[in-house]
Amino acid sequence: MEREIIHTLDGSTTIHIKEWNECYHSKHGAIQEAKHVFIKNGLALFSNQKVSILEIGFGTGLNAFITYLEAQNLGQSIDYVGVEAYPISEQEIQSMNYLDELNALDSKTIFDQMHAANWEVKNDLSETFTLTKRKQFFEEIDDIEKFDLIYFDAFGYRVQPELWSTSIFEKMYKALKPNSVLVTYAARGVVKRSMIEVGFTVEKLAGPPGKREMFRARK
């Protein structure tokens, strides 16, 4: 499928898949979406502690990089696992402008290491941040009570409804420790019903710019 680099409304870049008319991040603001959905309504719930995170859709690495930056402010130690079946190209990585837009040029080495890191092994990027990238399909995930937090950032229901099925959310539920959380930009009724069916308690929150609502699910 043909892909192109575009700028979102907050100035940050993302990848647009022309055939689907679908983006890796919100066209209303990639960085704004990541900070609102995954940091404000997810990571910030776990300040001053060790946090194990599973990201569904590693993609451009934006969520992982922002998590690295924000965890330093929140006093956290992060064990991060990103699942991605189709890694992006080196050219696409270098086309992302996150270092500039986040005023994080002093962390360029970390961003580069995130993408250069070997797959299927734990990489120590700093004293407080480890990254494991797993090249696998979401339906292959079989972790049991391993994570405190899931960033569910799959492509939208409109183009890949199978990624938002009850069977996928059952895997997410099993992967979380008791009293843990899943956050996602989605707010469709069918998604909420699938989450509830597998045992989640779901709350509807204000969404990021350009989106009225989002979901946070608790185990």
Backbone as JSON, one array per atom type, in Angstrom:
{
  "sequence": "MEREIIHTLDGSTTIHIKEWNECYHSKHGAIQEAKHVFIKNGLALFSNQKVSILEIGFGTGLNAFITYLEAQNLGQSIDYVGVEAYPISEQEIQSMNYLDELNALDSKTIFDQMHAANWEVKNDLSETFTLTKRKQFFEEIDDIEKFDLIYFDAFGYRVQPELWSTSIFEKMYKALKPNSVLVTYAARGVVKRSMIEVGFTVEKLAGPPGKREMFRARK",
  "N": [[0.84, -1.2, 0.0], [0.44, 2.24, -0.75], [2.24, 4.79, 0.89], [2.61, 7.91, 2.6], [4.37, 10.71, 3.99], [2.94, 13.01, 6.15], [2.07, 16.23, 7.52], [0.56, 16.83, 10.63], [-2.06, 18.67, 12.33], [-0.9, 19.88, 14.57], [1.63, 20.32, 13.82], [3.38, 18.18, 13.95], [4.64, 15.16, 12.42], [3.24, 12.35, 10.59], [2.42, 9.07, 9.29], [0.62, 8.47, 6.36], [-1.67, 6.26, 4.98], [-2.6, 5.81, 1.83], [-4.46, 4.17, 0.44], [-6.27, 3.31, 2.38], [-6.97, 5.7, 3.45], [-6.04, 6.38, 5.99], [-4.31, 7.23, 8.97], [-1.25, 6.88, 10.9], [-1.27, 8.3, 13.23], [-3.37, 10.78, 14.84], [-4.71, 13.06, 12.52], [-5.28, 15.51, 13.43], [-3.35, 16.17, 15.17], [-0.53, 14.64, 15.97], [1.34, 14.49, 18.14], [-0.13, 15.81, 20.15], [-2.3, 14.04, 20.43], [-0.99, 11.68, 21.36], [0.05, 12.55, 23.83], [-2.29, 13.24, 25.22], [-4.02, 10.94, 25.18], [-2.39, 8.67, 25.89], [-0.45, 9.47, 27.77], [-1.5, 11.53, 29.64], [-3.96, 10.26, 30.35], [-3.19, 7.71, 30.93], [-0.28, 6.85, 31.5], [0.27, 8.79, 33.49], [-1.16, 7.96, 35.68], [0.42, 6.35, 37.13], [2.52, 7.43, 38.71], [5.85, 7.88, 40.07], [6.82, 5.17, 40.26], [7.69, 1.79, 39.18], [6.84, 0.87, 35.93], [5.26, -1.34, 33.76], [4.73, -1.56, 30.37], [2.67, -2.27, 27.58], [2.6, -1.75, 24.21], [0.29, -1.61, 21.65], [0.94, -1.62, 18.51], [3.63, -0.37, 17.58], [4.75, 1.23, 15.57], [5.67, 4.44, 14.53], [7.21, 4.96, 16.7], [6.59, 7.1, 18.28], [4.89, 7.12, 20.6], [6.36, 5.6, 22.39], [8.69, 7.15, 22.61], [7.75, 9.61, 23.65], [6.83, 8.61, 26.06], [9.25, 7.87, 27.26], [10.35, 10.45, 27.63], [8.42, 11.71, 29.3], [8.33, 10.02, 31.5], [10.57, 10.61, 32.95], [9.88, 12.99, 34.18], [7.83, 12.1, 35.76], [8.95, 10.44, 37.57], [9.41, 7.72, 37.04], [10.26, 4.27, 36.38], [10.62, 2.48, 33.47], [9.48, -0.39, 31.79], [9.19, -1.28, 28.68], [7.23, -2.65, 26.12], [6.84, -3.05, 22.74], [4.65, -3.93, 20.21], [4.69, -4.85, 16.85], [3.76, -5.65, 13.65], [4.5, -4.86, 11.12], [7.16, -3.21, 10.65], [8.23, 0.21, 10.23], [10.05, 1.93, 7.59], [13.58, 2.84, 7.38], [13.88, 5.26, 6.07], [11.37, 6.42, 6.5], [11.44, 6.66, 9.28], [13.47, 8.58, 9.61], [12.17, 10.72, 8.53], [10.39, 11.63, 10.37], [9.51, 14.28, 12.56], [9.77, 14.51, 15.31], [11.72, 15.03, 17.27], [12.37, 17.74, 16.95], [9.8, 18.95, 17.27], [9.13, 18.24, 19.83], [11.02, 19.5, 21.25], [13.35, 18.06, 21.89], [15.98, 17.51, 21.16], [18.23, 16.89, 22.58], [17.79, 14.33, 23.3], [18.11, 12.75, 21.12], [19.76, 10.54, 20.67], [18.5, 8.52, 22.14], [16.03, 8.29, 20.79], [16.97, 7.42, 18.28], [18.16, 5.02, 19.06], [15.95, 3.57, 19.87], [14.75, 2.83, 17.45], [16.86, 1.54, 16.18], [17.32, -0.57, 17.81], [17.65, -4.07, 18.54], [15.27, -6.57, 17.59], [12.99, -8.59, 19.49], [14.47, -8.86, 21.81], [15.37, -7.63, 25.09], [16.24, -4.29, 25.41], [18.44, -2.13, 26.98], [17.95, 1.12, 27.27], [18.4, 3.26, 28.9], [19.18, 3.95, 32.37], [16.71, 3.78, 33.47], [14.88, 2.94, 31.58], [13.76, 0.38, 29.61], [13.46, -1.35, 26.5], [11.61, -3.56, 24.57], [11.11, -4.79, 21.44], [8.69, -6.44, 19.67], [8.13, -8.39, 16.89], [5.26, -9.23, 15.75], [1.93, -10.48, 15.14], [-1.1, -9.12, 16.45], [-2.93, -11.0, 17.34], [-1.32, -13.04, 18.15], [-0.33, -12.53, 20.61], [0.33, -13.58, 23.89], [0.73, -13.01, 26.57], [0.58, -13.22, 30.15], [-0.82, -11.59, 32.81], [1.21, -9.53, 32.95], [1.56, -6.8, 32.49], [1.21, -3.35, 33.53], [-0.03, -1.35, 32.17], [-1.62, -0.75, 29.09], [-1.13, 0.57, 25.92], [-3.36, 0.97, 23.57], [-3.16, 1.18, 20.35], [-3.95, 0.54, 17.74], [-4.65, 0.43, 14.15], [-7.61, 2.12, 12.97], [-11.03, 1.11, 13.7], [-12.65, 1.29, 11.45], [-11.08, 0.53, 9.26], [-9.73, -1.79, 10.05], [-11.45, -3.77, 11.58], [-11.15, -6.25, 12.8], [-9.08, -6.06, 14.57], [-10.14, -5.01, 16.79], [-11.69, -6.77, 18.11], [-13.58, -9.04, 20.25], [-11.99, -11.26, 20.85], [-9.38, -10.25, 20.64], [-9.39, -8.3, 22.66], [-9.74, -9.96, 24.83], [-7.24, -11.13, 25.0], [-5.82, -8.86, 25.69], [-6.88, -8.31, 28.21], [-6.05, -10.56, 29.66], [-3.32, -10.13, 29.56], [-2.84, -8.01, 31.23], [-1.97, -7.04, 34.57], [-3.81, -7.52, 37.68], [-6.0, -4.82, 38.56], [-5.08, -3.0, 36.68], [-4.62, -0.99, 33.64], [-6.0, -0.13, 30.43], [-5.65, 2.06, 27.72], [-7.08, 3.89, 25.02], [-7.55, 5.63, 21.92], [-9.99, 5.21, 20.82], [-13.65, 5.25, 20.65], [-15.96, 3.86, 20.04], [-19.17, 2.29, 20.21], [-19.32, -0.5, 19.72], [-16.76, -1.31, 20.28], [-16.57, -0.75, 23.0], [-18.46, -2.58, 23.97], [-17.22, -5.01, 23.4], [-15.0, -4.84, 25.08], [-16.21, -4.8, 27.63], [-17.42, -7.28, 27.59], [-15.3, -9.07, 27.96], [-14.52, -8.54, 30.5], [-13.59, -6.04, 31.32], [-13.93, -2.88, 33.04], [-15.27, -0.02, 31.77], [-14.61, 3.36, 31.07], [-15.7, 6.46, 29.72], [-13.92, 9.11, 28.42], [-12.98, 12.58, 27.91], [-11.88, 13.28, 24.64], [-8.83, 13.59, 22.6], [-7.61, 16.57, 20.82], [-9.8, 17.26, 18.13], [-11.27, 14.97, 18.44], [-14.05, 13.79, 20.11], [-14.39, 11.95, 22.24], [-12.85, 9.28, 24.21], [-11.71, 6.0, 25.3], [-11.05, 4.51, 28.51], [-10.07, 1.57, 29.98], [-10.42, -0.61, 32.73], [-8.94, -3.28, 34.55]],
  "CA": [[0.0, 0.0, 0.0], [1.22, 3.47, -0.86], [2.29, 5.56, 2.13], [3.23, 9.22, 2.47], [4.57, 11.46, 5.22], [2.15, 14.24, 6.18], [2.09, 17.01, 8.76], [-0.73, 16.94, 11.31], [-2.4, 20.06, 12.64], [-0.04, 20.48, 15.6], [2.95, 20.47, 13.24], [4.12, 16.92, 13.99], [4.43, 14.32, 11.26], [2.74, 10.98, 10.72], [2.38, 8.33, 8.02], [-0.73, 8.34, 5.81], [-1.85, 5.15, 4.05], [-3.54, 6.38, 0.87], [-5.53, 3.22, 0.08], [-7.24, 3.29, 3.48], [-7.16, 7.06, 3.99], [-5.84, 6.16, 7.43], [-3.01, 7.7, 9.46], [-0.7, 6.24, 12.08], [-1.66, 9.14, 14.37], [-4.45, 11.69, 14.51], [-4.37, 14.17, 11.61], [-5.5, 16.74, 14.19], [-2.16, 16.42, 15.99], [0.05, 13.37, 16.42], [1.9, 14.64, 19.49], [-1.23, 16.13, 21.06], [-3.05, 12.81, 20.69], [-0.19, 10.79, 22.19], [0.13, 13.09, 25.19], [-3.61, 13.24, 25.86], [-4.57, 9.58, 25.35], [-1.51, 7.68, 26.53], [0.27, 10.01, 28.93], [-2.41, 12.15, 30.61], [-5.0, 9.34, 30.81], [-2.62, 6.4, 31.16], [0.99, 6.84, 32.23], [0.24, 9.68, 34.66], [-1.82, 7.27, 36.8], [1.41, 5.49, 37.79], [3.7, 8.25, 39.03], [6.82, 7.45, 41.09], [6.9, 3.72, 40.4], [8.07, 1.04, 38.0], [5.64, 0.63, 35.12], [5.44, -2.21, 32.59], [3.8, -1.07, 29.35], [2.54, -2.97, 26.3], [2.01, -0.9, 23.17], [-0.27, -2.31, 20.5], [1.22, -0.8, 17.35], [4.81, 0.46, 17.87], [4.71, 2.23, 14.5], [6.73, 5.44, 14.37], [7.94, 5.1, 17.96], [6.22, 8.34, 18.96], [4.37, 6.89, 21.95], [7.48, 5.14, 23.23], [9.62, 8.27, 22.85], [7.11, 10.53, 24.59], [6.82, 7.93, 27.36], [10.6, 8.03, 27.8], [10.52, 11.84, 28.08], [7.5, 12.02, 30.39], [8.62, 9.19, 32.67], [11.58, 11.3, 33.75], [9.17, 13.98, 34.99], [6.92, 11.4, 36.66], [9.73, 9.62, 38.5], [9.1, 6.32, 36.75], [11.15, 3.34, 35.7], [9.73, 1.91, 32.46], [9.77, -1.6, 31.02], [8.3, -1.01, 27.55], [7.16, -3.67, 25.07], [6.08, -2.57, 21.6], [4.34, -4.98, 19.24], [4.52, -4.29, 15.51], [3.9, -6.69, 12.62], [5.09, -4.28, 9.91], [7.99, -2.06, 11.03], [8.38, 1.23, 9.21], [11.37, 1.94, 6.97], [14.55, 3.81, 7.88], [13.56, 6.56, 5.46], [10.21, 6.97, 7.21], [11.89, 7.05, 10.62], [14.23, 9.82, 9.51], [11.26, 11.78, 8.1], [9.59, 12.08, 11.5], [10.09, 15.51, 13.12], [9.4, 14.54, 16.72], [12.77, 15.64, 18.08], [12.19, 19.2, 16.88], [8.5, 19.36, 17.78], [9.12, 18.0, 21.28], [12.19, 20.19, 21.83], [14.06, 16.96, 22.53], [17.18, 17.19, 20.4], [19.22, 16.3, 23.48], [17.45, 12.91, 23.45], [18.17, 12.13, 19.78], [20.38, 9.22, 20.78], [17.47, 7.57, 22.61], [15.09, 8.05, 19.68], [17.66, 6.59, 17.28], [18.36, 3.68, 19.62], [14.66, 2.88, 19.87], [14.52, 2.25, 16.14], [17.98, 0.67, 15.83], [17.38, -1.68, 18.77], [17.32, -5.4, 18.03], [13.94, -7.09, 17.88], [12.8, -9.82, 20.28], [15.31, -8.88, 23.01], [15.25, -6.43, 25.92], [17.31, -3.34, 25.2], [18.55, -1.11, 28.03], [18.21, 2.41, 26.64], [18.92, 4.12, 29.97], [19.07, 3.26, 33.66], [15.3, 3.69, 33.89], [13.99, 2.64, 30.44], [14.1, -0.76, 28.76], [12.56, -1.5, 25.36], [11.57, -4.81, 23.83], [10.25, -4.72, 20.26], [8.29, -7.78, 19.22], [7.52, -8.42, 15.56], [4.22, -10.25, 15.79], [0.55, -10.05, 14.96], [-1.74, -8.93, 17.76], [-3.59, -12.23, 17.76], [-0.3, -13.96, 18.65], [0.05, -12.11, 21.96], [-0.14, -14.56, 24.87], [1.24, -12.66, 27.9], [-0.35, -13.42, 31.26], [-0.64, -10.7, 33.96], [2.57, -9.01, 32.84], [1.64, -5.36, 32.27], [0.41, -2.4, 34.31], [-0.66, -0.39, 31.28], [-1.6, -1.04, 27.66], [-1.47, 1.6, 24.94], [-3.99, 0.27, 22.43], [-3.04, 2.17, 19.28], [-4.09, -0.13, 16.45], [-5.38, 1.18, 13.13], [-8.99, 2.3, 13.36], [-12.07, 0.08, 13.47], [-13.18, 1.45, 10.09], [-10.26, -0.17, 8.28], [-9.33, -3.1, 10.56], [-12.32, -4.11, 12.71], [-10.71, -7.48, 13.46], [-8.13, -5.73, 15.64], [-10.92, -4.49, 17.91], [-12.64, -7.84, 18.4], [-13.61, -9.6, 21.61], [-10.85, -12.17, 21.04], [-8.19, -9.43, 20.88], [-9.48, -7.69, 23.99], [-9.54, -11.02, 25.82], [-5.8, -11.23, 25.15], [-5.38, -7.67, 26.42], [-7.32, -8.48, 29.6], [-5.17, -11.55, 30.27], [-1.96, -9.61, 29.61], [-2.75, -7.02, 32.29], [-2.04, -7.42, 35.98], [-5.03, -7.03, 38.33], [-6.07, -3.37, 38.86], [-4.31, -2.26, 35.69], [-5.39, -0.09, 32.76], [-5.81, -0.02, 28.98], [-6.17, 3.31, 27.17], [-7.14, 3.94, 23.57], [-8.22, 6.8, 21.34], [-11.29, 4.8, 20.27], [-14.83, 5.47, 21.49], [-17.12, 3.25, 19.38], [-19.99, 1.43, 21.05], [-18.98, -1.9, 19.51], [-15.5, -1.54, 21.0], [-16.9, -0.78, 24.43], [-19.16, -3.83, 24.27], [-16.21, -6.08, 23.39], [-14.2, -4.69, 26.3], [-17.03, -5.2, 28.77], [-17.67, -8.72, 27.48], [-14.16, -9.85, 28.47], [-14.35, -8.27, 31.93], [-13.15, -4.68, 31.62], [-14.81, -1.77, 33.4], [-14.91, 0.98, 30.77], [-15.07, 4.73, 31.26], [-15.57, 7.35, 28.58], [-13.25, 10.34, 28.8], [-12.84, 13.57, 26.84], [-10.88, 12.86, 23.69], [-7.8, 14.55, 22.21], [-8.09, 17.53, 19.83], [-10.4, 16.69, 16.94], [-12.05, 13.77, 18.77], [-14.85, 14.16, 21.28], [-14.3, 11.01, 23.37], [-11.92, 8.14, 24.17], [-11.99, 5.01, 26.34], [-10.07, 3.93, 29.43], [-10.63, 0.33, 30.52], [-9.7, -1.11, 33.91], [-9.08, -4.69, 34.95]],
  "C": [[0.87, 1.25, 0.0], [1.1, 4.3, 0.42], [2.98, 6.89, 1.85], [3.38, 9.85, 3.84], [3.75, 12.74, 5.13], [2.37, 14.95, 7.51], [0.69, 17.08, 9.34], [-0.91, 18.38, 11.79], [-1.57, 20.69, 13.74], [1.4, 20.62, 15.11], [3.77, 19.19, 13.19], [3.73, 16.02, 12.81], [3.76, 12.98, 11.62], [2.79, 10.33, 9.35], [0.92, 8.15, 7.62], [-0.74, 7.2, 4.8], [-2.97, 5.55, 3.08], [-4.73, 5.46, 0.59], [-6.63, 3.19, 1.12], [-7.71, 4.68, 3.89], [-7.1, 7.01, 5.52], [-4.44, 6.6, 7.81], [-2.56, 6.91, 10.67], [-1.09, 7.0, 13.35], [-2.77, 10.09, 13.91], [-3.97, 12.81, 13.59], [-4.57, 15.51, 12.3], [-4.31, 17.08, 15.09], [-1.61, 15.13, 16.56], [0.57, 13.46, 17.85], [0.8, 14.94, 20.5], [-2.03, 14.89, 21.43], [-2.28, 11.89, 21.63], [-0.15, 11.26, 23.64], [-1.21, 12.99, 25.91], [-4.07, 11.82, 26.18], [-3.67, 8.72, 26.23], [-0.77, 8.19, 27.76], [-0.7, 10.54, 29.99], [-3.39, 11.13, 31.2], [-4.5, 7.92, 31.06], [-1.41, 6.45, 32.07], [0.96, 7.66, 33.52], [-0.44, 9.06, 35.87], [-0.8, 6.51, 37.65], [2.67, 6.25, 38.15], [4.54, 7.61, 40.13], [6.82, 5.94, 41.34], [7.43, 3.08, 39.12], [6.81, 0.65, 37.24], [6.0, -0.26, 33.93], [4.33, -1.88, 31.59], [3.84, -1.96, 28.12], [1.9, -2.0, 25.31], [1.56, -1.75, 21.99], [-0.15, -1.41, 19.29], [2.39, 0.14, 17.59], [4.98, 1.56, 16.84], [5.91, 3.14, 14.4], [7.59, 5.6, 15.61], [7.58, 6.34, 18.76], [5.76, 8.09, 20.39], [5.48, 6.44, 22.9], [8.41, 6.3, 23.58], [9.02, 9.28, 23.83], [7.05, 9.92, 25.99], [8.18, 8.05, 28.03], [10.77, 9.44, 28.38], [9.68, 12.13, 29.32], [7.82, 11.23, 31.65], [9.68, 9.82, 33.56], [10.94, 12.33, 34.66], [8.29, 13.32, 36.05], [7.64, 10.48, 37.63], [9.54, 8.14, 38.31], [10.28, 5.57, 36.16], [10.27, 2.52, 34.76], [10.3, 0.65, 31.83], [8.75, -1.62, 29.88], [8.39, -2.13, 26.51], [6.28, -3.13, 23.95], [5.9, -3.68, 20.58], [4.05, -4.35, 17.89], [4.76, -5.39, 14.47], [4.62, -6.16, 11.38], [5.91, -3.04, 10.26], [8.13, -1.06, 9.89], [9.83, 1.27, 8.73], [12.28, 2.98, 7.63], [14.26, 5.2, 7.32], [12.38, 7.22, 6.16], [10.59, 7.43, 8.61], [12.57, 8.41, 10.57], [13.36, 11.0, 9.07], [10.39, 12.31, 9.23], [10.28, 13.28, 12.17], [9.88, 15.65, 14.63], [10.46, 15.2, 17.61], [12.62, 17.16, 18.11], [10.9, 19.63, 17.57], [8.38, 19.17, 19.29], [10.25, 18.72, 22.01], [13.07, 19.19, 22.56], [15.32, 16.55, 21.77], [18.26, 16.56, 21.27], [18.95, 14.82, 23.74], [17.46, 12.18, 22.11], [18.75, 10.73, 19.84], [19.36, 8.17, 21.21], [16.49, 7.25, 21.49], [15.73, 7.14, 18.63], [17.83, 5.16, 17.79], [17.06, 2.88, 19.65], [14.41, 2.17, 18.54], [15.63, 1.3, 15.71], [18.04, -0.58, 16.7], [16.98, -3.0, 18.12], [15.91, -5.81, 18.45], [14.03, -8.36, 18.71], [13.72, -9.92, 21.48], [15.1, -7.58, 23.79], [16.48, -5.57, 25.74], [17.3, -2.3, 26.32], [18.93, 0.21, 27.4], [18.74, 3.44, 27.64], [18.79, 3.33, 31.27], [17.63, 3.03, 34.07], [14.35, 3.34, 32.75], [14.54, 1.46, 29.64], [13.04, -0.89, 27.67], [12.73, -2.87, 24.74], [10.62, -4.62, 22.66], [9.96, -6.13, 19.79], [7.59, -7.69, 17.87], [6.52, -9.56, 15.52], [2.86, -9.64, 15.52], [-0.13, -10.0, 16.32], [-2.4, -10.21, 18.26], [-2.61, -13.27, 18.3], [0.14, -13.62, 20.08], [-0.52, -13.09, 22.99], [0.43, -14.29, 26.27], [0.16, -12.85, 28.96], [0.05, -12.52, 32.44], [0.78, -10.13, 34.03], [2.66, -7.49, 32.88], [0.73, -4.55, 33.2], [-0.47, -1.53, 33.41], [-0.53, -0.85, 29.84], [-1.98, 0.21, 26.89], [-2.06, 0.87, 23.74], [-4.12, 1.26, 21.28], [-3.05, 1.51, 17.91], [-4.75, 0.8, 15.43], [-6.87, 1.13, 13.45], [-9.94, 1.17, 12.98], [-12.58, 0.13, 12.04], [-12.4, 0.61, 9.08], [-9.82, -1.57, 8.74], [-10.16, -3.5, 11.78], [-11.88, -5.35, 13.47], [-9.73, -7.22, 14.6], [-8.83, -5.23, 16.89], [-11.97, -5.51, 18.37], [-12.57, -8.29, 19.86], [-12.4, -10.49, 21.86], [-9.55, -11.41, 21.29], [-8.23, -8.82, 22.28], [-9.39, -8.72, 25.11], [-8.04, -11.22, 26.06], [-5.24, -10.05, 25.94], [-5.7, -7.81, 27.91], [-6.39, -9.45, 30.33], [-3.76, -11.0, 30.46], [-1.76, -8.62, 30.76], [-2.72, -7.66, 33.68], [-3.39, -6.97, 36.55], [-4.91, -5.54, 38.65], [-5.24, -2.53, 37.91], [-5.23, -1.66, 34.62], [-5.01, -0.26, 31.29], [-6.39, 1.3, 28.53], [-6.1, 3.26, 25.65], [-7.87, 5.19, 23.12], [-9.65, 6.5, 20.91], [-12.44, 5.1, 21.23], [-16.09, 4.92, 20.82], [-17.87, 2.34, 20.35], [-19.62, -0.03, 20.93], [-17.68, -2.25, 20.21], [-15.76, -1.64, 22.5], [-17.56, -2.1, 24.81], [-18.19, -5.01, 24.3], [-15.36, -6.04, 24.65], [-14.97, -5.2, 27.51], [-17.25, -6.72, 28.78], [-16.54, -9.55, 28.08], [-13.84, -9.53, 29.92], [-13.91, -6.87, 32.31], [-14.28, -3.82, 32.17], [-14.37, -0.59, 32.55], [-15.47, 2.34, 31.13], [-14.78, 5.55, 30.02], [-15.01, 8.68, 29.06], [-13.26, 11.32, 27.63], [-11.68, 13.16, 25.93], [-9.83, 13.93, 23.41], [-8.37, 15.54, 21.2], [-8.62, 16.84, 18.57], [-11.23, 15.45, 17.19], [-12.77, 14.0, 20.09], [-14.58, 13.27, 22.49], [-13.23, 9.96, 23.13], [-12.29, 7.19, 25.32], [-10.76, 4.73, 27.21], [-10.73, 2.73, 30.07], [-9.77, -0.17, 31.67], [-9.98, -2.59, 34.15], [-9.18, -4.73, 36.46]]
}
